[in-house]
Amino acid sequence: MNGQNGQRTSPTGDFRPIRRRGVERLARAGWGEGRSVWAADIGERELAVDSVEVTHEPAPDAVAGVMGLDEAATLCVRRRRFVLDGKPVLLSTSYLPADLVTGTPITRPDTGPGGVYARLADLGHAPARFREELRSRMPSQGESDRLSLPPGVPVIQLARTAFDAAGRVVEVNEMVLDSAAYVLEYDFEA
């Protein structure tokens, strides 16, 4: 069903939450075959990245610490806003080592099939392990505006670190999710 502004809704008129499958979405089988990590989450729903900004900037202190870099290090920074069924749902900022990705498709708005992880694999630095840290908090005014959040809606802050097989940090991705738009699912063996 389509609601106001053409947004896909449930039979009750509410936006259908995204079931973010934390383990499945990052499996190499997906991005290694050229699929977006989003494919595991959205099915046939319409996803758009309505803004992409790629820059080179000094590493923020926290990111430099995670990456084991000094504060003078320069990173490739990819900022994106994701919109699902016409609703802004995610702000994402990826930090990648500039010495690794400069001059590659990673520095372009469209990185190609499989996204950043497939391009890192092309460079011999495929992610071999991920770590994600989650917390809930109230959004800043800018985050609230960019996600079109009503007052009082918290966000989920998700920080993902991608490591290559040698243990090098090849990406730190800081995400801000509209908490009302997500169900976080983690399915793993005991």
Buried (B, 14 or more C-beta within 10 A) or exposed (E): EEBEEEBBBEEEEEBBBBEBBBEBBBEBEBBEEEBBBBBBBBEEEEBEBEBBEBEEEEBBEEBBEBBEBEEEBBBBBBBBBBBBBBBBBBBBBBBBBBEBBEEBBBBEEEBEEBBBBBBBBBBEBBBBEBEBEEEEEEBEEEBBEBBEBEEEBBBBBBBBBBBBEEEBBBBBBBBBBBBBBBEBBEEEEE
